Amino acid sequence: MRQGKNIICNRCGKRFAADGSKSGQEAIHVEKEWGYFSSRDGIRQMFDLCENCYDEWISSFRFLPENQEETEFL
């Protein structure tokens, strides 16, 4: 959840700066607009997860996300 310049993890409630400057932690932002024939037709959902909650979430996946190393940072 975004709140001004802060992010609040939707799962654990941890609050930290959106730019990661104070905590050194980042978040993942997920946004999905559901389409026709979905049980959520016409609804847009958004949530943020801190790194710890993201790690716990993906550990439950049958197939882990692919990793691709980035060498250039903006």
PyMOL Python script that loads the backbone (N, CA, C, O; Angstrom):
from pymol import cmd

cmd.read_pdbstr("""\
ATOM      1  N   MET A   1       0.858  -1.156   0.000  1.00  0.00           N
ATOM      2  CA  MET A   1       0.000   0.000   0.000  1.00  0.00           C
ATOM      3  C   MET A   1       0.909   1.224   0.000  1.00  0.00           C
ATOM      4  O   MET A   1       1.846   1.309   0.794  1.00  0.00           O
ATOM      5  N   ARG A   2       0.636   2.150  -0.871  1.00  0.00           N
ATOM      6  CA  ARG A   2       1.414   3.384  -0.952  1.00  0.00           C
ATOM      7  C   ARG A   2       0.747   4.447  -0.103  1.00  0.00           C
ATOM      8  O   ARG A   2      -0.466   4.644  -0.167  1.00  0.00           O
ATOM      9  N   GLN A   3       1.548   5.121   0.685  1.00  0.00           N
ATOM     10  CA  GLN A   3       1.021   6.175   1.537  1.00  0.00           C
ATOM     11  C   GLN A   3       2.030   7.314   1.539  1.00  0.00           C
ATOM     12  O   GLN A   3       2.976   7.321   2.326  1.00  0.00           O
ATOM     13  N   GLY A   4       1.816   8.280   0.645  1.00  0.00           N
ATOM     14  CA  GLY A   4       2.772   9.370   0.511  1.00  0.00           C
ATOM     15  C   GLY A   4       4.098   8.844   0.008  1.00  0.00           C
ATOM     16  O   GLY A   4       4.151   8.193  -1.035  1.00  0.00           O
ATOM     17  N   LYS A   5       5.172   9.118   0.736  1.00  0.00           N
ATOM     18  CA  LYS A   5       6.502   8.652   0.355  1.00  0.00           C
ATOM     19  C   LYS A   5       6.858   7.347   1.047  1.00  0.00           C
ATOM     20  O   LYS A   5       8.016   6.928   1.047  1.00  0.00           O
ATOM     21  N   ASN A   6       5.866   6.715   1.631  1.00  0.00           N
ATOM     22  CA  ASN A   6       6.084   5.452   2.334  1.00  0.00           C
ATOM     23  C   ASN A   6       5.352   4.310   1.644  1.00  0.00           C
ATOM     24  O   ASN A   6       4.369   4.514   0.932  1.00  0.00           O
ATOM     25  N   ILE A   7       5.848   3.130   1.870  1.00  0.00           N
ATOM     26  CA  ILE A   7       5.181   1.909   1.429  1.00  0.00           C
ATOM     27  C   ILE A   7       4.846   1.126   2.686  1.00  0.00           C
ATOM     28  O   ILE A   7       5.648   1.042   3.615  1.00  0.00           O
ATOM     29  N   ILE A   8       3.661   0.560   2.701  1.00  0.00           N
ATOM     30  CA  ILE A   8       3.253  -0.319   3.793  1.00  0.00           C
ATOM     31  C   ILE A   8       2.992  -1.678   3.170  1.00  0.00           C
ATOM     32  O   ILE A   8       2.175  -1.803   2.257  1.00  0.00           O
ATOM     33  N   CYS A   9       3.685  -2.697   3.664  1.00  0.00           N
ATOM     34  CA  CYS A   9       3.501  -4.044   3.148  1.00  0.00           C
ATOM     35  C   CYS A   9       2.075  -4.496   3.450  1.00  0.00           C
ATOM     36  O   CYS A   9       1.636  -4.466   4.600  1.00  0.00           O
ATOM     37  N   ASN A  10       1.361  -4.912   2.415  1.00  0.00           N
ATOM     38  CA  ASN A  10      -0.019  -5.347   2.600  1.00  0.00           C
ATOM     39  C   ASN A  10      -0.123  -6.614   3.438  1.00  0.00           C
ATOM     40  O   ASN A  10      -1.180  -6.878   4.011  1.00  0.00           O
ATOM     41  N   ARG A  11       0.930  -7.394   3.525  1.00  0.00           N
ATOM     42  CA  ARG A  11       0.873  -8.658   4.270  1.00  0.00           C
ATOM     43  C   ARG A  11       1.221  -8.484   5.743  1.00  0.00           C
ATOM     44  O   ARG A  11       0.458  -8.901   6.614  1.00  0.00           O
ATOM     45  N   CYS A  12       2.384  -7.861   6.030  1.00  0.00           N
ATOM     46  CA  CYS A  12       2.840  -7.788   7.427  1.00  0.00           C
ATOM     47  C   CYS A  12       2.660  -6.416   8.065  1.00  0.00           C
ATOM     48  O   CYS A  12       2.751  -6.281   9.285  1.00  0.00           O
ATOM     49  N   GLY A  13       2.402  -5.385   7.236  1.00  0.00           N
ATOM     50  CA  GLY A  13       2.192  -4.047   7.781  1.00  0.00           C
ATOM     51  C   GLY A  13       3.457  -3.249   8.007  1.00  0.00           C
ATOM     52  O   GLY A  13       3.396  -2.128   8.512  1.00  0.00           O
ATOM     53  N   LYS A  14       4.620  -3.809   7.638  1.00  0.00           N
ATOM     54  CA  LYS A  14       5.871  -3.084   7.810  1.00  0.00           C
ATOM     55  C   LYS A  14       5.834  -1.813   6.971  1.00  0.00           C
ATOM     56  O   LYS A  14       5.379  -1.830   5.827  1.00  0.00           O
ATOM     57  N   ARG A  15       6.315  -0.713   7.541  1.00  0.00           N
ATOM     58  CA  ARG A  15       6.319   0.583   6.865  1.00  0.00           C
ATOM     59  C   ARG A  15       7.773   0.983   6.600  1.00  0.00           C
ATOM     60  O   ARG A  15       8.627   0.874   7.479  1.00  0.00           O
ATOM     61  N   PHE A  16       8.038   1.443   5.385  1.00  0.00           N
ATOM     62  CA  PHE A  16       9.372   1.914   5.062  1.00  0.00           C
ATOM     63  C   PHE A  16       9.330   2.903   3.913  1.00  0.00           C
ATOM     64  O   PHE A  16       8.331   2.999   3.201  1.00  0.00           O
ATOM     65  N   ALA A  17      10.431   3.646   3.734  1.00  0.00           N
ATOM     66  CA  ALA A  17      10.496   4.670   2.689  1.00  0.00           C
ATOM     67  C   ALA A  17      10.422   4.031   1.314  1.00  0.00           C
ATOM     68  O   ALA A  17      11.031   2.990   1.070  1.00  0.00           O
ATOM     69  N   ALA A  18       9.672   4.660   0.416  1.00  0.00           N
ATOM     70  CA  ALA A  18       9.475   4.123  -0.935  1.00  0.00           C
ATOM     71  C   ALA A  18      10.783   4.017  -1.704  1.00  0.00           C
ATOM     72  O   ALA A  18      10.925   3.149  -2.565  1.00  0.00           O
ATOM     73  N   ASP A  19      11.739   4.888  -1.405  1.00  0.00           N
ATOM     74  CA  ASP A  19      13.012   4.846  -2.140  1.00  0.00           C
ATOM     75  C   ASP A  19      14.034   3.912  -1.498  1.00  0.00           C
ATOM     76  O   ASP A  19      15.154   3.794  -1.997  1.00  0.00           O
ATOM     77  N   GLY A  20      13.672   3.249  -0.404  1.00  0.00           N
ATOM     78  CA  GLY A  20      14.560   2.291   0.250  1.00  0.00           C
ATOM     79  C   GLY A  20      15.725   2.929   0.976  1.00  0.00           C
ATOM     80  O   GLY A  20      16.623   2.231   1.445  1.00  0.00           O
ATOM     81  N   SER A  21      15.720   4.264   1.074  1.00  0.00           N
ATOM     82  CA  SER A  21      16.881   4.973   1.613  1.00  0.00           C
ATOM     83  C   SER A  21      17.156   4.698   3.086  1.00  0.00           C
ATOM     84  O   SER A  21      18.318   4.623   3.485  1.00  0.00           O
ATOM     85  N   LYS A  22      16.133   4.549   3.891  1.00  0.00           N
ATOM     86  CA  LYS A  22      16.367   4.388   5.329  1.00  0.00           C
ATOM     87  C   LYS A  22      16.522   2.933   5.730  1.00  0.00           C
ATOM     88  O   LYS A  22      17.334   2.618   6.600  1.00  0.00           O
ATOM     89  N   SER A  23      15.770   2.051   5.124  1.00  0.00           N
ATOM     90  CA  SER A  23      15.782   0.658   5.558  1.00  0.00           C
ATOM     91  C   SER A  23      16.663  -0.221   4.687  1.00  0.00           C
ATOM     92  O   SER A  23      17.032  -1.326   5.085  1.00  0.00           O
ATOM     93  N   GLY A  24      17.003   0.269   3.491  1.00  0.00           N
ATOM     94  CA  GLY A  24      17.742  -0.566   2.556  1.00  0.00           C
ATOM     95  C   GLY A  24      16.876  -1.672   1.972  1.00  0.00           C
ATOM     96  O   GLY A  24      17.377  -2.563   1.285  1.00  0.00           O
ATOM     97  N   GLN A  25      15.586  -1.615   2.244  1.00  0.00           N
ATOM     98  CA  GLN A  25      14.674  -2.649   1.764  1.00  0.00           C
ATOM     99  C   GLN A  25      13.789  -2.080   0.668  1.00  0.00           C
ATOM    100  O   GLN A  25      13.395  -0.914   0.709  1.00  0.00           O
ATOM    101  N   GLU A  26      13.488  -2.903  -0.294  1.00  0.00           N
ATOM    102  CA  GLU A  26      12.595  -2.507  -1.367  1.00  0.00           C
ATOM    103  C   GLU A  26      11.322  -3.330  -1.287  1.00  0.00           C
ATOM    104  O   GLU A  26      11.189  -4.215  -0.442  1.00  0.00           O
ATOM    105  N   ALA A  27      10.399  -3.029  -2.172  1.00  0.00           N
ATOM    106  CA  ALA A  27       9.126  -3.742  -2.203  1.00  0.00           C
ATOM    107  C   ALA A  27       8.795  -4.105  -3.637  1.00  0.00           C
ATOM    108  O   ALA A  27       9.343  -3.535  -4.580  1.00  0.00           O
ATOM    109  N   ILE A  28       7.903  -5.049  -3.788  1.00  0.00           N
ATOM    110  CA  ILE A  28       7.365  -5.368  -5.097  1.00  0.00           C
ATOM    111  C   ILE A  28       5.943  -4.820  -5.127  1.00  0.00           C
ATOM    112  O   ILE A  28       5.179  -4.977  -4.175  1.00  0.00           O
ATOM    113  N   HIS A  29       5.608  -4.180  -6.236  1.00  0.00           N
ATOM    114  CA  HIS A  29       4.265  -3.644  -6.430  1.00  0.00           C
ATOM    115  C   HIS A  29       3.579  -4.498  -7.485  1.00  0.00           C
ATOM    116  O   HIS A  29       4.098  -4.669  -8.589  1.00  0.00           O
ATOM    117  N   VAL A  30       2.423  -5.029  -7.148  1.00  0.00           N
ATOM    118  CA  VAL A  30       1.664  -5.870  -8.067  1.00  0.00           C
ATOM    119  C   VAL A  30       0.364  -5.149  -8.378  1.00  0.00           C
ATOM    120  O   VAL A  30      -0.328  -4.671  -7.480  1.00  0.00           O
ATOM    121  N   GLU A  31       0.044  -5.080  -9.660  1.00  0.00           N
ATOM    122  CA  GLU A  31      -1.187  -4.432 -10.088  1.00  0.00           C
ATOM    123  C   GLU A  31      -1.828  -5.281 -11.173  1.00  0.00           C
ATOM    124  O   GLU A  31      -1.167  -5.658 -12.141  1.00  0.00           O
ATOM    125  N   LYS A  32      -3.100  -5.582 -11.017  1.00  0.00           N
ATOM    126  CA  LYS A  32      -3.802  -6.443 -11.962  1.00  0.00           C
ATOM    127  C   LYS A  32      -5.190  -5.882 -12.235  1.00  0.00           C
ATOM    128  O   LYS A  32      -5.967  -5.635 -11.313  1.00  0.00           O
ATOM    129  N   GLU A  33      -5.490  -5.686 -13.516  1.00  0.00           N
ATOM    130  CA  GLU A  33      -6.841  -5.314 -13.925  1.00  0.00           C
ATOM    131  C   GLU A  33      -7.490  -6.573 -14.484  1.00  0.00           C
ATOM    132  O   GLU A  33      -7.060  -7.109 -15.506  1.00  0.00           O
ATOM    133  N   TRP A  34      -8.524  -7.032 -13.804  1.00  0.00           N
ATOM    134  CA  TRP A  34      -9.164  -8.288 -14.176  1.00  0.00           C
ATOM    135  C   TRP A  34     -10.077  -8.075 -15.383  1.00  0.00           C
ATOM    136  O   TRP A  34     -10.726  -7.037 -15.509  1.00  0.00           O
ATOM    137  N   GLY A  35     -10.118  -9.059 -16.254  1.00  0.00           N
ATOM    138  CA  GLY A  35     -10.864  -8.955 -17.499  1.00  0.00           C
ATOM    139  C   GLY A  35     -12.211  -9.644 -17.469  1.00  0.00           C
ATOM    140  O   GLY A  35     -12.674 -10.138 -16.440  1.00  0.00           O
ATOM    141  N   TYR A  36     -12.817  -9.657 -18.639  1.00  0.00           N
ATOM    142  CA  TYR A  36     -14.137 -10.268 -18.808  1.00  0.00           C
ATOM    143  C   TYR A  36     -14.133 -11.727 -18.386  1.00  0.00           C
ATOM    144  O   TYR A  36     -13.140 -12.436 -18.547  1.00  0.00           O
ATOM    145  N   PHE A  37     -15.239 -12.152 -17.855  1.00  0.00           N
ATOM    146  CA  PHE A  37     -15.502 -13.535 -17.457  1.00  0.00           C
ATOM    147  C   PHE A  37     -14.712 -13.983 -16.230  1.00  0.00           C
ATOM    148  O   PHE A  37     -14.816 -15.137 -15.815  1.00  0.00           O
ATOM    149  N   SER A  38     -13.936 -13.094 -15.654  1.00  0.00           N
ATOM    150  CA  SER A  38     -13.260 -13.384 -14.396  1.00  0.00           C
ATOM    151  C   SER A  38     -14.253 -13.117 -13.267  1.00  0.00           C
ATOM    152  O   SER A  38     -15.189 -12.336 -13.433  1.00  0.00           O
ATOM    153  N   SER A  39     -14.052 -13.755 -12.138  1.00  0.00           N
ATOM    154  CA  SER A  39     -14.913 -13.471 -10.985  1.00  0.00           C
ATOM    155  C   SER A  39     -14.660 -12.058 -10.447  1.00  0.00           C
ATOM    156  O   SER A  39     -15.413 -11.564  -9.608  1.00  0.00           O
ATOM    157  N   ARG A  40     -13.599 -11.415 -10.934  1.00  0.00           N
ATOM    158  CA  ARG A  40     -13.269 -10.041 -10.528  1.00  0.00           C
ATOM    159  C   ARG A  40     -13.392  -9.080 -11.711  1.00  0.00           C
ATOM    160  O   ARG A  40     -12.712  -8.055 -11.755  1.00  0.00           O
ATOM    161  N   ASP A  41     -14.242  -9.405 -12.646  1.00  0.00           N
ATOM    162  CA  ASP A  41     -14.439  -8.624 -13.868  1.00  0.00           C
ATOM    163  C   ASP A  41     -14.571  -7.133 -13.564  1.00  0.00           C
ATOM    164  O   ASP A  41     -15.424  -6.727 -12.775  1.00  0.00           O
ATOM    165  N   GLY A  42     -13.717  -6.319 -14.199  1.00  0.00           N
ATOM    166  CA  GLY A  42     -13.791  -4.871 -14.044  1.00  0.00           C
ATOM    167  C   GLY A  42     -13.144  -4.328 -12.791  1.00  0.00           C
ATOM    168  O   GLY A  42     -13.282  -3.138 -12.505  1.00  0.00           O
ATOM    169  N   ILE A  43     -12.451  -5.141 -12.043  1.00  0.00           N
ATOM    170  CA  ILE A  43     -11.805  -4.694 -10.803  1.00  0.00           C
ATOM    171  C   ILE A  43     -10.299  -4.608 -11.027  1.00  0.00           C
ATOM    172  O   ILE A  43      -9.702  -5.490 -11.644  1.00  0.00           O
ATOM    173  N   ARG A  44      -9.696  -3.542 -10.522  1.00  0.00           N
ATOM    174  CA  ARG A  44      -8.239  -3.411 -10.522  1.00  0.00           C
ATOM    175  C   ARG A  44      -7.769  -3.580  -9.082  1.00  0.00           C
ATOM    176  O   ARG A  44      -8.252  -2.893  -8.181  1.00  0.00           O
ATOM    177  N   GLN A  45      -6.841  -4.482  -8.870  1.00  0.00           N
ATOM    178  CA  GLN A  45      -6.291  -4.706  -7.534  1.00  0.00           C
ATOM    179  C   GLN A  45      -4.808  -4.369  -7.539  1.00  0.00           C
ATOM    180  O   GLN A  45      -4.102  -4.633  -8.512  1.00  0.00           O
ATOM    181  N   MET A  46      -4.347  -3.786  -6.444  1.00  0.00           N
ATOM    182  CA  MET A  46      -2.951  -3.422  -6.290  1.00  0.00           C
ATOM    183  C   MET A  46      -2.507  -3.776  -4.878  1.00  0.00           C
ATOM    184  O   MET A  46      -3.267  -3.633  -3.921  1.00  0.00           O
ATOM    185  N   PHE A  47      -1.264  -4.242  -4.761  1.00  0.00           N
ATOM    186  CA  PHE A  47      -0.704  -4.472  -3.432  1.00  0.00           C
ATOM    187  C   PHE A  47       0.804  -4.395  -3.486  1.00  0.00           C
ATOM    188  O   PHE A  47       1.414  -4.529  -4.546  1.00  0.00           O
ATOM    189  N   ASP A  48       1.396  -4.176  -2.320  1.00  0.00           N
ATOM    190  CA  ASP A  48       2.845  -4.102  -2.162  1.00  0.00           C
ATOM    191  C   ASP A  48       3.273  -5.129  -1.130  1.00  0.00           C
ATOM    192  O   ASP A  48       2.591  -5.340  -0.127  1.00  0.00           O
ATOM    193  N   LEU A  49       4.405  -5.765  -1.383  1.00  0.00           N
ATOM    194  CA  LEU A  49       4.985  -6.710  -0.434  1.00  0.00           C
ATOM    195  C   LEU A  49       6.434  -6.326  -0.167  1.00  0.00           C
ATOM    196  O   LEU A  49       7.176  -6.001  -1.094  1.00  0.00           O
ATOM    197  N   CYS A  50       6.837  -6.363   1.109  1.00  0.00           N
ATOM    198  CA  CYS A  50       8.240  -6.151   1.442  1.00  0.00           C
ATOM    199  C   CYS A  50       9.037  -7.372   0.968  1.00  0.00           C
ATOM    200  O   CYS A  50       8.458  -8.394   0.601  1.00  0.00           O
ATOM    201  N   GLU A  51      10.347  -7.258   0.978  1.00  0.00           N
ATOM    202  CA  GLU A  51      11.182  -8.359   0.492  1.00  0.00           C
ATOM    203  C   GLU A  51      10.966  -9.647   1.278  1.00  0.00           C
ATOM    204  O   GLU A  51      10.932 -10.732   0.698  1.00  0.00           O
ATOM    205  N   ASN A  52      10.820  -9.533   2.590  1.00  0.00           N
ATOM    206  CA  ASN A  52      10.621 -10.741   3.402  1.00  0.00           C
ATOM    207  C   ASN A  52       9.318 -11.449   3.041  1.00  0.00           C
ATOM    208  O   ASN A  52       9.298 -12.669   2.877  1.00  0.00           O
ATOM    209  N   CYS A  53       8.237 -10.693   2.918  1.00  0.00           N
ATOM    210  CA  CYS A  53       6.952 -11.303   2.563  1.00  0.00           C
ATOM    211  C   CYS A  53       6.975 -11.838   1.136  1.00  0.00           C
ATOM    212  O   CYS A  53       6.363 -12.866   0.849  1.00  0.00           O
ATOM    213  N   TYR A  54       7.673 -11.151   0.246  1.00  0.00           N
ATOM    214  CA  TYR A  54       7.821 -11.639  -1.127  1.00  0.00           C
ATOM    215  C   TYR A  54       8.543 -12.988  -1.129  1.00  0.00           C
ATOM    216  O   TYR A  54       8.126 -13.920  -1.816  1.00  0.00           O
ATOM    217  N   ASP A  55       9.629 -13.086  -0.354  1.00  0.00           N
ATOM    218  CA  ASP A  55      10.382 -14.342  -0.280  1.00  0.00           C
ATOM    219  C   ASP A  55       9.508 -15.482   0.239  1.00  0.00           C
ATOM    220  O   ASP A  55       9.554 -16.594  -0.286  1.00  0.00           O
ATOM    221  N   GLU A  56       8.717 -15.202   1.263  1.00  0.00           N
ATOM    222  CA  GLU A  56       7.813 -16.233   1.796  1.00  0.00           C
ATOM    223  C   GLU A  56       6.759 -16.627   0.767  1.00  0.00           C
ATOM    224  O   GLU A  56       6.425 -17.803   0.626  1.00  0.00           O
ATOM    225  N   TRP A  57       6.239 -15.633   0.052  1.00  0.00           N
ATOM    226  CA  TRP A  57       5.210 -15.886  -0.953  1.00  0.00           C
ATOM    227  C   TRP A  57       5.743 -16.777  -2.070  1.00  0.00           C
ATOM    228  O   TRP A  57       5.120 -17.782  -2.410  1.00  0.00           O
ATOM    229  N   ILE A  58       6.900 -16.413  -2.647  1.00  0.00           N
ATOM    230  CA  ILE A  58       7.398 -17.193  -3.780  1.00  0.00           C
ATOM    231  C   ILE A  58       7.896 -18.568  -3.363  1.00  0.00           C
ATOM    232  O   ILE A  58       7.985 -19.470  -4.196  1.00  0.00           O
ATOM    233  N   SER A  59       8.220 -18.742  -2.090  1.00  0.00           N
ATOM    234  CA  SER A  59       8.648 -20.067  -1.645  1.00  0.00           C
ATOM    235  C   SER A  59       7.507 -21.080  -1.736  1.00  0.00           C
ATOM    236  O   SER A  59       7.736 -22.289  -1.701  1.00  0.00           O
ATOM    237  N   SER A  60       6.278 -20.578  -1.852  1.00  0.00           N
ATOM    238  CA  SER A  60       5.120 -21.474  -1.981  1.00  0.00           C
ATOM    239  C   SER A  60       4.825 -21.815  -3.445  1.00  0.00           C
ATOM    240  O   SER A  60       3.949 -22.637  -3.716  1.00  0.00           O
ATOM    241  N   PHE A  61       5.536 -21.201  -4.386  1.00  0.00           N
ATOM    242  CA  PHE A  61       5.298 -21.451  -5.808  1.00  0.00           C
ATOM    243  C   PHE A  61       5.807 -22.831  -6.196  1.00  0.00           C
ATOM    244  O   PHE A  61       6.830 -23.286  -5.685  1.00  0.00           O
ATOM    245  N   ARG A  62       5.120 -23.473  -7.067  1.00  0.00           N
ATOM    246  CA  ARG A  62       5.587 -24.751  -7.619  1.00  0.00           C
ATOM    247  C   ARG A  62       6.807 -24.503  -8.507  1.00  0.00           C
ATOM    248  O   ARG A  62       7.766 -25.274  -8.484  1.00  0.00           O
ATOM    249  N   PHE A  63       6.763 -23.425  -9.288  1.00  0.00           N
ATOM    250  CA  PHE A  63       7.871 -23.041 -10.163  1.00  0.00           C
ATOM    251  C   PHE A  63       8.331 -21.658  -9.746  1.00  0.00           C
ATOM    252  O   PHE A  63       7.568 -20.695  -9.818  1.00  0.00           O
ATOM    253  N   LEU A  64       9.567 -21.560  -9.312  1.00  0.00           N
ATOM    254  CA  LEU A  64      10.095 -20.281  -8.848  1.00  0.00           C
ATOM    255  C   LEU A  64      10.268 -19.314 -10.018  1.00  0.00           C
ATOM    256  O   LEU A  64      10.468 -19.747 -11.153  1.00  0.00           O
ATOM    257  N   PRO A  65      10.192 -18.012  -9.753  1.00  0.00           N
ATOM    258  CA  PRO A  65      10.400 -17.031 -10.813  1.00  0.00           C
ATOM    259  C   PRO A  65      11.802 -17.176 -11.414  1.00  0.00           C
ATOM    260  O   PRO A  65      12.753 -17.568 -10.737  1.00  0.00           O
ATOM    261  N   GLU A  66      11.894 -16.852 -12.688  1.00  0.00           N
ATOM    262  CA  GLU A  66      13.207 -16.855 -13.335  1.00  0.00           C
ATOM    263  C   GLU A  66      13.995 -15.654 -12.845  1.00  0.00           C
ATOM    264  O   GLU A  66      13.428 -14.588 -12.608  1.00  0.00           O
ATOM    265  N   ASN A  67      15.285 -15.823 -12.695  1.00  0.00           N
ATOM    266  CA  ASN A  67      16.178 -14.731 -12.316  1.00  0.00           C
ATOM    267  C   ASN A  67      17.010 -14.336 -13.518  1.00  0.00           C
ATOM    268  O   ASN A  67      17.509 -15.186 -14.255  1.00  0.00           O
ATOM    269  N   GLN A  68      17.150 -13.042 -13.702  1.00  0.00           N
ATOM    270  CA  GLN A  68      18.012 -12.518 -14.756  1.00  0.00           C
ATOM    271  C   GLN A  68      18.838 -11.401 -14.134  1.00  0.00           C
ATOM    272  O   GLN A  68      18.285 -10.417 -13.644  1.00  0.00           O
ATOM    273  N   GLU A  69      20.127 -11.547 -14.152  1.00  0.00           N
ATOM    274  CA  GLU A  69      20.999 -10.565 -13.515  1.00  0.00           C
ATOM    275  C   GLU A  69      21.088  -9.304 -14.357  1.00  0.00           C
ATOM    276  O   GLU A  69      21.313  -9.365 -15.565  1.00  0.00           O
ATOM    277  N   GLU A  70      20.912  -8.161 -13.710  1.00  0.00           N
ATOM    278  CA  GLU A  70      21.031  -6.878 -14.367  1.00  0.00           C
ATOM    279  C   GLU A  70      22.388  -6.289 -14.025  1.00  0.00           C
ATOM    280  O   GLU A  70      22.814  -6.321 -12.870  1.00  0.00           O
ATOM    281  N   THR A  71      23.054  -5.760 -15.017  1.00  0.00           N
ATOM    282  CA  THR A  71      24.372  -5.169 -14.784  1.00  0.00           C
ATOM    283  C   THR A  71      24.349  -3.655 -14.853  1.00  0.00           C
ATOM    284  O   THR A  71      25.319  -3.008 -14.457  1.00  0.00           O
ATOM    285  N   GLU A  72      23.260  -3.073 -15.348  1.00  0.00           N
ATOM    286  CA  GLU A  72      23.139  -1.632 -15.406  1.00  0.00           C
ATOM    287  C   GLU A  72      21.935  -1.204 -14.573  1.00  0.00           C
ATOM    288  O   GLU A  72      20.836  -1.738 -14.717  1.00  0.00           O
ATOM    289  N   PHE A  73      22.169  -0.239 -13.707  1.00  0.00           N
ATOM    290  CA  PHE A  73      21.111   0.256 -12.848  1.00  0.00           C
ATOM    291  C   PHE A  73      20.870   1.726 -13.173  1.00  0.00           C
ATOM    292  O   PHE A  73      21.813   2.493 -13.369  1.00  0.00           O
ATOM    293  N   LEU A  74      19.610   2.104 -13.226  1.00  0.00           N
ATOM    294  CA  LEU A  74      19.269   3.511 -13.500  1.00  0.00           C
ATOM    295  C   LEU A  74      19.222   4.310 -12.234  1.00  0.00           C
ATOM    296  O   LEU A  74      18.950   5.510 -12.272  1.00  0.00           O
TER     297      LEU A  74
END
""", "prot")
cmd.dss("prot")
cmd.show_as("cartoon", "prot")
cmd.util.cbc("prot")
cmd.orient("prot")
